[in-house]
Protein backbone atom coordinates (compact mmCIF):
# COMPACT_ATOMS: atom_id res chain seq x y z
CA UNK A 1 0.00 0.00 0.00
CA UNK A 2 1.56 3.29 -1.09
CA UNK A 3 0.95 6.31 1.13
CA UNK A 4 2.08 9.81 0.34
CA UNK A 5 1.54 12.77 2.65
CA UNK A 6 2.78 16.19 1.62
CA UNK A 7 2.79 19.20 3.95
CA UNK A 8 3.24 22.89 3.19
CA UNK A 9 3.17 25.90 5.53
CA UNK A 10 2.01 29.21 4.02
CA UNK A 11 4.44 32.12 4.27
CA UNK A 12 1.83 34.39 5.90
CA UNK A 13 1.36 31.94 8.78
CA UNK A 14 5.11 31.51 9.19
CA UNK A 15 5.51 35.31 9.36
CA UNK A 16 2.73 35.57 11.96
CA UNK A 17 4.44 32.96 14.12
CA UNK A 18 7.86 34.60 13.77
CA UNK A 19 6.59 38.08 14.63
CA UNK A 20 4.35 36.96 17.49
CA UNK A 21 6.93 34.68 19.05
CA UNK A 22 4.29 32.03 19.66
CA UNK A 23 1.66 30.50 17.40
CA UNK A 24 -0.87 30.31 20.25
CA UNK A 25 -0.92 34.11 20.56
CA UNK A 26 -2.11 34.55 16.96
CA UNK A 27 -5.88 35.12 16.73
CA UNK A 28 -7.44 33.96 13.46
CA UNK A 29 -10.95 33.90 12.03
CA UNK A 30 -12.45 30.40 11.71
CA UNK A 31 -11.67 30.21 7.97
CA UNK A 32 -7.99 30.84 8.75
CA UNK A 33 -8.02 28.26 11.57
CA UNK A 34 -8.53 25.56 8.94
CA UNK A 35 -6.19 23.45 6.86
CA UNK A 36 -6.78 21.88 3.47
CA UNK A 37 -6.68 18.14 2.87
CA UNK A 38 -6.57 16.73 -0.65
CA UNK A 39 -7.37 13.00 -0.72
CA UNK A 40 -6.38 11.05 -3.83
CA UNK A 41 -7.69 7.52 -3.30
CA UNK A 42 -8.30 4.50 -5.49
CA UNK A 43 -11.05 3.34 -5.81
CA UNK A 44 -12.76 6.71 -6.28
CA UNK A 45 -16.02 5.55 -4.66
CA UNK A 46 -14.24 5.14 -1.30
CA UNK A 47 -15.79 7.10 1.56
CA UNK A 48 -13.60 9.50 3.56
CA UNK A 49 -14.25 9.75 7.30
CA UNK A 50 -12.57 12.35 9.53
CA UNK A 51 -13.00 12.09 13.31
CA UNK A 52 -15.89 9.62 12.88
CA UNK A 53 -17.79 11.92 10.48
CA UNK A 54 -18.27 11.22 6.77
CA UNK A 55 -16.82 14.21 4.91
CA UNK A 56 -16.83 13.04 1.28
CA UNK A 57 -15.66 10.43 -1.17
CA UNK A 58 -12.73 10.01 -3.52
CA UNK A 59 -14.59 11.36 -6.57
CA UNK A 60 -13.51 15.00 -6.19
CA UNK A 61 -11.23 15.27 -3.16
CA UNK A 62 -8.05 14.89 -5.26
CA UNK A 63 -8.95 18.16 -7.02
CA UNK A 64 -11.04 20.03 -4.43
CA UNK A 65 -9.66 19.96 -0.88
CA UNK A 66 -11.55 19.21 2.28
CA UNK A 67 -11.39 22.20 4.63
CA UNK A 68 -10.91 20.94 8.17
CA UNK A 69 -10.27 22.57 11.53
CA UNK A 70 -6.58 22.52 12.41
CA UNK A 71 -5.33 20.14 15.10
CA UNK A 72 -4.99 16.38 15.25
CA UNK A 73 -7.38 14.53 12.92
CA UNK A 74 -8.16 10.81 12.56
CA UNK A 75 -8.75 9.83 8.94
CA UNK A 76 -10.31 6.58 7.72
CA UNK A 77 -11.02 5.61 4.12
CA UNK A 78 -13.51 2.78 3.59
CA UNK A 79 -14.99 0.98 0.62
CA UNK A 80 -16.94 -2.29 0.32
CA UNK A 81 -14.63 -5.09 -0.78
CA UNK A 82 -11.46 -3.33 0.42
CA UNK A 83 -9.45 -3.14 3.63
CA UNK A 84 -10.00 0.08 5.59
CA UNK A 85 -7.15 2.61 5.54
CA UNK A 86 -6.58 4.55 8.79
CA UNK A 87 -4.11 7.26 9.73
CA UNK A 88 -3.76 10.14 12.15
CA UNK A 89 -2.61 13.60 11.07
CA UNK A 90 -1.02 15.15 14.14
CA UNK A 91 -0.24 18.75 15.08
CA UNK A 92 -1.78 20.26 11.95
CA UNK A 93 -1.40 24.04 11.92
CA UNK A 94 -3.92 26.50 10.42
CA UNK A 95 -3.27 27.30 6.77
CA UNK A 96 -1.31 24.14 6.02
CA UNK A 97 -2.08 21.98 2.99
CA UNK A 98 -1.82 18.20 2.99
CA UNK A 99 -2.17 15.65 0.22
CA UNK A 100 -3.02 12.09 1.21
CA UNK A 101 -2.62 9.58 -1.61
CA UNK A 102 -3.37 5.87 -1.19
CA UNK A 103 -4.68 2.83 -3.01
CA UNK A 104 -6.95 0.56 -0.98
CA UNK A 105 -6.13 -3.16 -0.95
CA UNK A 106 -8.87 -5.52 -2.10
CA UNK A 107 -10.27 -7.80 0.59
CA UNK A 108 -10.79 -11.50 -0.03
CA UNK A 109 -13.79 -11.65 2.31
N, C-alpha and C positions, 0 to 999 in steps of 0.2 A: 504494500500500500504506500503510494507516494504522497507525502504531505509537504506542502510549501506554505510558509507563513512569512509574509513580508511586512515590515513596519517602517513607517516614515513619520517624522515629527515636523510639523510646520514651523517655519522660521518665526512667525509671529508669536507662537506659543513659547518657543525657545527664548525669544527676546523678553517676553513677559516674565519668565522664570528668572532669567539673568538679572533683570532690573529690579525685581521684587525681592530677590534673595531666597524666596521660598515659594514653591508652586501653590501651597495651601493658602497663601495670602492673596492670591489672584481671584477676584470675583468675576464670574462669567455668566452671561445669560444662558438659559437652558440649551439653546441651539449650539452654543460654543462649548458646552459641557459634554458634548457627544463625540463619538469617534465613528469612523466609517468602516464597515466590514464588507468586503467583496467576497462572495463565496462561489467558487468555480468547482462544481461537483458533477461527477458522472455516476449514475444516470441523472439526467436533468429533472426527472419527476421526484427526486428525493426531497423530503421535507426537512426544513431547517428549524431547529428548536434552540432558543437561547433562554437560559435560566427557567426551564420548564414551560416556556411559552412558544407556541408556533409563530414564527415571524416571516415565513415565506417558503419558497421552494427553489430548486436550482434552475428554473427556467430563465430568470432574469437577473439573479443576484451576482452573476459574473460581470455584468455590464452596469447595473444600477446597485449602488451599495445599500446595505442596511445601515440605518443610523441608530446607534445604540448609546445609552448612557455610559460614560467612562467608568472604569473600575475593573473588577475581576468578573468575567463572564464565563459561564459554562455553556459550551456549544455541543449539540448532538445533531447528527444528520442520519435520518432513517428512511428506509425504503423497503417495501415488501420484497422478499426474496434476496435481501442483502444483509450483511452484518452491519450493525450500527457503528458509526464513527463517533467518538467522543473526545473532546479536548477542553482544556481550560485556558483562557486567555487571561493572564494575570497582570495587574498593575498597569492597565491601559489608561493613558492620559488623554484628556480632552484634545480634540483636533487631530489625533493620530489616524492613520489609514492603514488597515490590514487587508491582506489578501490571503484567503484560506483556499487552497486547491487540493482536492483529494478525489480518488476514484474508489467507490465502495466495492467491496469484495462480495461476489455472489455467494449465497448460502446454499448448502446442499439440503437443507431441511425445509 
